[in-house]
Amino acid sequence: MSAAEQPGFNARLWRRFATIARPYWFSDERWRARGMLVLLVFLLLGQTAFNVLFNQETGEFTSALAARDADRFWASIWRYTAILVAAVPIYALYYYVRDTLGLRWRRWLTDRFLARYFHQRAYYRLGTEAGIDNPDQRISEDINSFTQQSLYFSMIVLGSVLQLVAFSAVLWSISQGLVFFLIGYAVFSTVFTGAVFGKRLIGLNFRQLQREADFRFSLVRVREHAEPIAFHDGEAREMSALQRIFALAYANYQQVLRWQFGLNLFQYAHAFLTIVLPTVIIAGDVLSGRLEVGRAIQAAGAFAAILSALTVIVEHFEGLSRFSAGVERLHAFSQALDAEAGTPGGAADDAFQKIHTLHGFELSLERLTILTPGREHLLLQEVTLAVNPGQGLLIVGPSGTGKSSLLRVIAGLWTTGSGEVTRPAGSDMLFMPQQPYLPLGDLRCQLTYPHTERDISDEELLQWLAQVNLPALAERFGGLGAELDWQRVLSVGEQQRLAFARALLAKPRYLLLDEATSALDAANEELLYGQLAGLSITPVSISHHAAVLKHHAWVLELPGDGSWTLHAAKSYRWGS
Ligand SMILES: Nc1ncnc2c1ncn2[C@@H]1O[C@H](COP(=O)(O)OP(=O)(O)OP(=O)(O)O)[C@@H](O)[C@H]1O
């Protein structure tokens, strides 16, 4: 748990809540949102009014029964029925409006968080730099519970105030002593709950959310890496790792349960005393005949209503503590996203010198020095070179010397270091990693990603597949519209060829290949590389295959100590 995420039930929490909640009510959806909120308040008023009427009639027919007065009893029952017919739709509509508003709010907030998550590649940097665990859970579950619970608790608080006002008059008219007792009792219960259970339960719930998310994430990892795990016979190790992570969630939840047990002891004692206390206090008046039995019932109802209004925090403490934990998580996430947005190279880069990226027609590097994101290691020092169109560059060197890092810098993913990168903008430059990314979707989408909206004929797509030696792929899987888990059903070599077809179709001026043909046999690799020149695509490759040398004009050699050497490919002796 980071310092920014320390939970607590205090003014800071309310400020954080307001920061997240406020923008929706001033957004372009504000009028609809405010309209629904006003409707909700009216429905709540209606509910409270009906609660008072129900309470009145319950007292009335009880008194009629006690007085053995049949006419009075049936008149009261008819009134009760009429109230019921009017009240039921109001109650049902209240929940419908509340949850619809919650859902709309969730959609708005989710869109907003998603936009910020993808802005300036915050999703890429957040994991490593900002110490934000499980952003997926924060976007899916934390936002959902935030919007639903905000409305739920706001309405509960408002309902409590209305209830307080509505029933205070009733109770005051029956017994003033009862009112004074009630206030003292409510104050005691709230202070006691806050002091004893407050901070502890919020902290525990905060940790619980984190641990549940860790557990789910670990399960997703197993699903995603099922095959390598199976090859390693890694089941026992995976299972014990999962059990260990679950044990943390379990142990924390045990503590939550222990504290909830204490809270429940208090809450139930509180609830049962609420039934009997008012009757005990006014029993004297009823027994001496000063008060009708029905009035005593009415007083008990009013007492319970006011007490639940006054002790709203006590009653909903468990839910409130979970809600507070969610607010803290969402706020920390929001802050991290803001920090990323304010510093294009990532929050951690802010105070340091950075690599600058300029857009130009050609790719060139000017006194480029690269450090790892945490600035622990110097990978490359003062590289200056230009990659002219048609004169591909091959980057070679032992493992871990910074070859992929150089591509990350050219792509703008890393900015730690100094110097300048000039590169073509947008789709004139394309990157191909060793493990291709195959998004969810059909085969057409694999070929056109990320510009899947482009209108390209099936014939053309099939032709590109044929160009990369996958002529029967579409037919084999049921056509270009087939949706499969492509990562699973295709061999790595087929995936690399499919990704290559995507690159050929996009026709960038520069194609950056990070061992993108590593899984291919020599003939297929030659077939793919051989097509680049004809399409005027200049490759910048990282490869350990000597055969690709002839498709490049220059070789950049990185020995691993930060130095570099540029050789003409023609005179370069591989492995010397
Ligand atoms: N996010 C990161 N944070 C810190 N260090 C990193 C990070 N990513 C990579 N490195 C380190 O930077 C160095 C260069 O990594 P890079 O991936 O560029 O190597 P490479 O030359 O492409 O290696 P290979 O041929 O094995 O793919 C490595 O020592 C690596 O551990």
PDBQT file of the ligand as one rigid body, heavy atoms in Angstrom, charges set to zero:
ROOT
HETATM    1  N1  LIG A 601      11.695  -1.836 -18.107  1.00  0.00    +0.000 N 
HETATM    2  C1  LIG A 601      12.977  -2.037 -17.820  1.00  0.00    +0.000 A 
HETATM    3  N2  LIG A 601      13.485  -1.551 -16.681  1.00  0.00    +0.000 NA
HETATM    4  C2  LIG A 601      14.781  -1.736 -16.370  1.00  0.00    +0.000 A 
HETATM    5  N3  LIG A 601      15.650  -2.367 -17.149  1.00  0.00    +0.000 NA
HETATM    6  C3  LIG A 601      15.210  -2.864 -18.315  1.00  0.00    +0.000 A 
HETATM    7  C4  LIG A 601      13.860  -2.723 -18.715  1.00  0.00    +0.000 A 
HETATM    8  N4  LIG A 601      13.709  -3.317 -19.906  1.00  0.00    +0.000 NA
HETATM    9  C5  LIG A 601      14.914  -3.806 -20.248  1.00  0.00    +0.000 A 
HETATM   10  N5  LIG A 601      15.820  -3.530 -19.302  1.00  0.00    +0.000 N 
HETATM   11  C6  LIG A 601      17.218  -3.880 -19.289  1.00  0.00    +0.000 C 
HETATM   12  O1  LIG A 601      17.875  -3.201 -20.348  1.00  0.00    +0.000 OA
HETATM   13  C7  LIG A 601      18.847  -4.019 -20.926  1.00  0.00    +0.000 C 
HETATM   14  C8  LIG A 601      18.637  -4.054 -22.435  1.00  0.00    +0.000 C 
HETATM   15  O2  LIG A 601      17.418  -4.702 -22.718  1.00  0.00    +0.000 OA
HETATM   16  P1  LIG A 601      16.958  -4.966 -24.212  1.00  0.00    +0.000 P 
HETATM   17  O3  LIG A 601      15.625  -5.605 -24.164  1.00  0.00    +0.000 OA
HETATM   18  O4  LIG A 601      17.098  -3.720 -24.974  1.00  0.00    +0.000 OA
HETATM   19  O5  LIG A 601      18.066  -6.006 -24.686  1.00  0.00    +0.000 OA
HETATM   20  P2  LIG A 601      18.292  -6.676 -26.094  1.00  0.00    +0.000 P 
HETATM   21  O6  LIG A 601      19.626  -6.283 -26.558  1.00  0.00    +0.000 OA
HETATM   22  O7  LIG A 601      17.150  -6.410 -27.000  1.00  0.00    +0.000 OA
HETATM   23  O8  LIG A 601      18.311  -8.191 -25.648  1.00  0.00    +0.000 OA
HETATM   24  P3  LIG A 601      17.780  -9.509 -26.407  1.00  0.00    +0.000 P 
HETATM   25  O9  LIG A 601      18.693  -9.748 -27.581  1.00  0.00    +0.000 OA
HETATM   26  O10 LIG A 601      17.963 -10.560 -25.347  1.00  0.00    +0.000 OA
HETATM   27  O11 LIG A 601      16.367  -9.273 -26.770  1.00  0.00    +0.000 OA
HETATM   28  C9  LIG A 601      18.726  -5.382 -20.282  1.00  0.00    +0.000 C 
HETATM   29  O12 LIG A 601      19.770  -5.517 -19.348  1.00  0.00    +0.000 OA
HETATM   30  C10 LIG A 601      17.414  -5.347 -19.602  1.00  0.00    +0.000 C 
HETATM   31  O13 LIG A 601      17.447  -6.092 -18.415  1.00  0.00    +0.000 OA
ENDROOT
TORSDOF 0
